[in-house]
């Protein structure tokens, strides 16, 4: 998900920059916006990992329920 994650982070930072006055944007500087983009990207990755863990837990529960049920023919 790296590329998609980067695109989303870029859109978030661009939207934030659009809210700022040009003098404020210039005083912050590109390096800080790059840092912000990295932080947003990491947050998205962390959220994805949390969701993945939740799905894995649900799958494990479903498998255990399926294994418990007798097969009726």
Secondary structure, DSSP 4 states (H G I P E B T S, - for coil): -HHHHHHHHHHHHHHHHHHS-HHHHHHH-HHHHHHHHHHHHHHHHHHHHHHHHHHHHHHHHHHHHHHHSPPP-
